Structures are given as structure tokens and as C-alpha cells.
């Protein structure tokens, strides 16, 4: 009997390895990096990846909560890809540094998911 984990890439990754990972757009340009991953501890789901975007040495940097399903891992880039333009990201909902409590507001969360054309993670998909 063969252990499939030994013969294929491990689909699991620890959150500390996700934080700091680069995020690229569909054209291969770096648009930011993952600042943190937000988990719904009651539902056991990944809710958001908060991406740092723009700025220089942390000044003027914006944080965008992205629905987790908007990110696709690309092994060649050793990073995540989002199929969004720079303009779409600039117009996306933002968070202030350390303002992660705002993500528990379902109205704000629904606006984030709506901006990216996704169904909020807390709504069951039939």
C-alpha cells in the first residue's frame, strides 16, 4: 500500500508559511503579499487572506481582505495569483493596520465578497 502523501505534493500548509508569501496578478506582476490569514474558529473555515498592497517600507501601505477562494497557489512563482487588475485592487475594500476586528462585521464582509464576485463563506452553497 502506497502512502499518497509521499508520492504527491502535500496540499496542507501552516499559516506561518502563508504569511509573507507574495501575491501576483494574472500577468505575473507582484501586487502585494499575504499579511495574515483570518480563520473562522467556529466554522473551521479560512475566511480571508489579508493582503498588503502598495506603499514603501510600510508607509502608505493598504491592506485588502481577499476571500480565500480568490487566491490560487502557483508553485512556479512560489506565491499566490489573483485574477485582478491593479485598478480592481485599488478600488477594493481596505482595512487599517490591526483593524482585523472589522472583519467580524457581516455587512462589511458581504461587501468584500461582493466586490470579488464571491459568495460569503458563511452562506451555505446549495
Helices and strands as residue ranges (DSSP letters): H 4-7, H 15-18, E 22-25, E 30-40, E 45-53, E 62-67, G 68-70, E 72-74, E 79-82, H 86-90, G 100-104, H 106-115
